[in-house]
Amino acid sequence: ATMISLWIFALIAQPILIRKKKLTLHKFIGKLTYILMPLLFLSVILLTHYRIQDHVLIVNNEKLYGPHLIVPFKDLLILGTAYIIAIVYRHDINIHARAMVATGITFIEPALIRFIRYALIKDLTISSLCTIAMVYLLLIGLMILERKQKRGRWVFPLFLGLYLIIHSILIFHIRIGIW
């Protein structure tokens, strides 16, 4: 929670610093994310490792881990991809800003699914599908809003594609051998 809170703080502070022309502080916080992001990844991996025992099926004395364990790692995959794009294109504001927005979008799905499931709809499948639909609508809305932009328009379609692939794996129970 601490790592994610710090990341969200940085996501909120950075555009404010740009608007107030505090570029040195913006760059300093940006460099701090080089430490924060690995710590965030590590905290998610450790939390998943801690919770993994709840998801182990033992068959013929062999531990089998369910495909649902991809859920925390799909968020890390999307977050990591967005962050890498943001860092690689840190000097191109059009791509950098969109990739940073995409890092923020990765936190919407886990929080929203919990809210819908516990406050509105108790059924996990329905609350999951509602959340997925909202994330897709958000990405499509962003694509529509920026349709006339000349640069960086590929960022949101890329993440919509990633979400579609990963959600398809989860929804249709597609088996991945290496997983």
C-alpha beads as a LAMMPS data file, in Angstrom:
LAMMPS data file: protein, C-alpha beads

179 atoms
178 bonds

1 atom types
1 bond types

-500.0 500.0 xlo xhi
-500.0 500.0 ylo yhi
-500.0 500.0 zlo zhi

Masses

1 110.0

Atoms # bond

1 1 1 0.000 0.000 0.000
2 1 1 2.888 2.355 0.776
3 1 1 4.590 1.787 -2.564
4 1 1 1.355 2.216 -4.528
5 1 1 0.456 5.330 -2.528
6 1 1 3.867 6.832 -3.271
7 1 1 3.452 6.012 -6.964
8 1 1 0.009 7.621 -7.095
9 1 1 1.387 10.668 -5.258
10 1 1 4.130 10.944 -7.883
11 1 1 1.572 10.585 -10.699
12 1 1 -0.495 13.426 -9.246
13 1 1 2.464 15.667 -8.343
14 1 1 4.342 15.409 -11.640
15 1 1 1.854 17.214 -13.936
16 1 1 1.292 19.850 -11.233
17 1 1 5.033 20.465 -11.108
18 1 1 5.155 20.771 -14.907
19 1 1 2.278 23.257 -14.899
20 1 1 3.971 25.329 -12.162
21 1 1 7.227 25.225 -14.161
22 1 1 9.115 23.353 -11.407
23 1 1 11.023 21.192 -13.894
24 1 1 13.971 20.475 -11.591
25 1 1 11.687 18.991 -8.935
26 1 1 9.769 17.115 -11.637
27 1 1 13.010 15.547 -12.875
28 1 1 14.113 14.749 -9.301
29 1 1 10.861 12.903 -8.546
30 1 1 11.157 11.190 -11.935
31 1 1 14.599 9.906 -10.955
32 1 1 13.240 8.716 -7.593
33 1 1 10.856 6.488 -9.539
34 1 1 13.891 4.498 -10.660
35 1 1 13.989 3.286 -7.053
36 1 1 10.252 3.387 -6.361
37 1 1 9.183 1.225 -9.317
38 1 1 11.431 -1.764 -8.463
39 1 1 10.283 -1.499 -4.829
40 1 1 6.657 -1.464 -5.985
41 1 1 7.293 -4.575 -8.106
42 1 1 9.037 -6.280 -5.215
43 1 1 6.178 -5.514 -2.823
44 1 1 3.587 -6.970 -5.230
45 1 1 5.715 -10.084 -5.796
46 1 1 6.215 -10.571 -2.038
47 1 1 2.498 -10.099 -1.346
48 1 1 1.645 -12.596 -4.095
49 1 1 4.183 -15.058 -2.694
50 1 1 2.632 -14.663 0.747
51 1 1 -0.862 -15.323 -0.621
52 1 1 0.163 -18.116 -3.016
53 1 1 -0.463 -20.870 -0.485
54 1 1 -4.206 -20.167 -0.756
55 1 1 -4.086 -21.045 -4.462
56 1 1 -2.079 -24.256 -4.512
57 1 1 -3.610 -27.511 -5.670
58 1 1 -1.636 -30.660 -4.871
59 1 1 -2.017 -33.472 -7.417
60 1 1 0.173 -36.589 -7.170
61 1 1 2.450 -34.835 -4.662
62 1 1 3.031 -32.030 -7.175
63 1 1 2.089 -28.426 -6.461
64 1 1 -0.038 -26.862 -9.191
65 1 1 -0.675 -23.147 -9.187
66 1 1 -3.890 -21.897 -10.738
67 1 1 -3.991 -19.714 -13.824
68 1 1 -5.624 -16.967 -11.707
69 1 1 -2.163 -16.228 -10.307
70 1 1 -1.593 -14.317 -13.537
71 1 1 -3.834 -11.542 -12.172
72 1 1 -1.200 -9.684 -10.082
73 1 1 1.428 -10.307 -12.734
74 1 1 -0.753 -8.956 -15.546
75 1 1 -0.911 -5.668 -13.670
76 1 1 2.871 -5.701 -13.283
77 1 1 3.292 -6.514 -16.984
78 1 1 1.113 -3.589 -18.043
79 1 1 2.571 -1.246 -15.411
80 1 1 6.135 -2.218 -16.340
81 1 1 5.465 -1.806 -20.051
82 1 1 3.950 1.638 -19.512
83 1 1 6.798 2.696 -17.234
84 1 1 9.491 1.509 -19.650
85 1 1 7.803 3.386 -22.508
86 1 1 7.595 6.505 -20.317
87 1 1 11.283 6.297 -19.428
88 1 1 12.476 5.509 -22.951
89 1 1 10.429 8.435 -24.324
90 1 1 11.012 10.805 -21.377
91 1 1 12.124 13.537 -23.788
92 1 1 8.990 13.190 -25.956
93 1 1 6.168 14.717 -23.925
94 1 1 3.465 13.256 -26.195
95 1 1 4.482 9.663 -25.572
96 1 1 5.849 10.130 -22.043
97 1 1 2.646 11.683 -20.703
98 1 1 0.412 9.022 -22.282
99 1 1 2.564 6.216 -20.902
100 1 1 2.427 7.759 -17.429
101 1 1 -1.368 7.945 -17.701
102 1 1 -1.302 4.252 -18.639
103 1 1 0.634 3.488 -15.437
104 1 1 -2.193 5.109 -13.500
105 1 1 -4.846 3.141 -15.370
106 1 1 -3.305 -0.111 -14.126
107 1 1 -4.346 0.822 -10.579
108 1 1 -7.960 1.485 -11.548
109 1 1 -8.868 -2.126 -12.301
110 1 1 -7.860 -3.747 -8.971
111 1 1 -9.433 -0.957 -6.904
112 1 1 -12.602 -0.733 -8.988
113 1 1 -13.242 -4.472 -9.004
114 1 1 -13.032 -4.534 -5.208
115 1 1 -15.380 -1.568 -4.896
116 1 1 -17.948 -3.029 -7.305
117 1 1 -17.718 -6.479 -5.744
118 1 1 -18.044 -5.431 -2.133
119 1 1 -20.256 -2.344 -2.439
120 1 1 -22.488 -2.996 -5.441
121 1 1 -22.481 -6.467 -7.023
122 1 1 -21.465 -9.467 -4.959
123 1 1 -20.885 -11.777 -7.935
124 1 1 -17.179 -11.919 -8.842
125 1 1 -17.765 -12.668 -12.528
126 1 1 -20.202 -9.802 -13.064
127 1 1 -18.113 -7.334 -11.079
128 1 1 -14.998 -8.413 -13.032
129 1 1 -16.735 -7.972 -16.388
130 1 1 -18.100 -4.560 -15.353
131 1 1 -14.620 -3.446 -14.326
132 1 1 -13.040 -4.741 -17.527
133 1 1 -15.688 -2.923 -19.571
134 1 1 -14.987 0.328 -17.723
135 1 1 -11.236 0.064 -18.309
136 1 1 -11.846 -0.598 -22.019
137 1 1 -14.262 2.332 -22.237
138 1 1 -11.703 4.585 -20.550
139 1 1 -8.978 3.585 -23.024
140 1 1 -11.325 3.920 -26.002
141 1 1 -12.457 7.318 -24.690
142 1 1 -8.840 8.472 -24.444
143 1 1 -8.207 7.227 -27.981
144 1 1 -11.208 9.200 -29.246
145 1 1 -10.116 12.346 -27.390
146 1 1 -6.657 12.244 -28.917
147 1 1 -7.627 11.108 -32.414
148 1 1 -6.446 14.373 -33.965
149 1 1 -3.040 14.340 -32.266
150 1 1 -0.074 13.905 -34.543
151 1 1 2.320 12.088 -32.168
152 1 1 1.979 9.372 -29.562
153 1 1 -1.409 8.096 -30.665
154 1 1 -0.181 4.499 -30.540
155 1 1 0.183 4.371 -26.736
156 1 1 -3.444 3.839 -25.677
157 1 1 -4.214 1.334 -28.481
158 1 1 -1.144 -0.642 -27.375
159 1 1 -2.471 -0.898 -23.832
160 1 1 -5.988 -1.718 -24.985
161 1 1 -4.419 -4.570 -26.979
162 1 1 -2.449 -5.768 -23.936
163 1 1 -5.576 -5.720 -21.798
164 1 1 -7.536 -7.595 -24.476
165 1 1 -4.897 -10.325 -24.704
166 1 1 -4.514 -10.751 -20.959
167 1 1 -8.235 -10.610 -20.212
168 1 1 -8.862 -13.157 -22.979
169 1 1 -6.370 -15.504 -21.338
170 1 1 -8.173 -15.108 -18.026
171 1 1 -11.772 -15.192 -19.243
172 1 1 -11.374 -18.084 -21.677
173 1 1 -8.982 -20.018 -19.396
174 1 1 -6.310 -20.226 -22.069
175 1 1 -3.479 -22.430 -20.872
176 1 1 0.064 -21.202 -21.316
177 1 1 2.566 -24.045 -21.065
178 1 1 5.426 -22.095 -19.545
179 1 1 3.109 -20.542 -16.982

Bonds

1 1 1 2
2 1 2 3
3 1 3 4
4 1 4 5
5 1 5 6
6 1 6 7
7 1 7 8
8 1 8 9
9 1 9 10
10 1 10 11
11 1 11 12
12 1 12 13
13 1 13 14
14 1 14 15
15 1 15 16
16 1 16 17
17 1 17 18
18 1 18 19
19 1 19 20
20 1 20 21
21 1 21 22
22 1 22 23
23 1 23 24
24 1 24 25
25 1 25 26
26 1 26 27
27 1 27 28
28 1 28 29
29 1 29 30
30 1 30 31
31 1 31 32
32 1 32 33
33 1 33 34
34 1 34 35
35 1 35 36
36 1 36 37
37 1 37 38
38 1 38 39
39 1 39 40
40 1 40 41
41 1 41 42
42 1 42 43
43 1 43 44
44 1 44 45
45 1 45 46
46 1 46 47
47 1 47 48
48 1 48 49
49 1 49 50
50 1 50 51
51 1 51 52
52 1 52 53
53 1 53 54
54 1 54 55
55 1 55 56
56 1 56 57
57 1 57 58
58 1 58 59
59 1 59 60
60 1 60 61
61 1 61 62
62 1 62 63
63 1 63 64
64 1 64 65
65 1 65 66
66 1 66 67
67 1 67 68
68 1 68 69
69 1 69 70
70 1 70 71
71 1 71 72
72 1 72 73
73 1 73 74
74 1 74 75
75 1 75 76
76 1 76 77
77 1 77 78
78 1 78 79
79 1 79 80
80 1 80 81
81 1 81 82
82 1 82 83
83 1 83 84
84 1 84 85
85 1 85 86
86 1 86 87
87 1 87 88
88 1 88 89
89 1 89 90
90 1 90 91
91 1 91 92
92 1 92 93
93 1 93 94
94 1 94 95
95 1 95 96
96 1 96 97
97 1 97 98
98 1 98 99
99 1 99 100
100 1 100 101
101 1 101 102
102 1 102 103
103 1 103 104
104 1 104 105
105 1 105 106
106 1 106 107
107 1 107 108
108 1 108 109
109 1 109 110
110 1 110 111
111 1 111 112
112 1 112 113
113 1 113 114
114 1 114 115
115 1 115 116
116 1 116 117
117 1 117 118
118 1 118 119
119 1 119 120
120 1 120 121
121 1 121 122
122 1 122 123
123 1 123 124
124 1 124 125
125 1 125 126
126 1 126 127
127 1 127 128
128 1 128 129
129 1 129 130
130 1 130 131
131 1 131 132
132 1 132 133
133 1 133 134
134 1 134 135
135 1 135 136
136 1 136 137
137 1 137 138
138 1 138 139
139 1 139 140
140 1 140 141
141 1 141 142
142 1 142 143
143 1 143 144
144 1 144 145
145 1 145 146
146 1 146 147
147 1 147 148
148 1 148 149
149 1 149 150
150 1 150 151
151 1 151 152
152 1 152 153
153 1 153 154
154 1 154 155
155 1 155 156
156 1 156 157
157 1 157 158
158 1 158 159
159 1 159 160
160 1 160 161
161 1 161 162
162 1 162 163
163 1 163 164
164 1 164 165
165 1 165 166
166 1 166 167
167 1 167 168
168 1 168 169
169 1 169 170
170 1 170 171
171 1 171 172
172 1 172 173
173 1 173 174
174 1 174 175
175 1 175 176
176 1 176 177
177 1 177 178
178 1 178 179
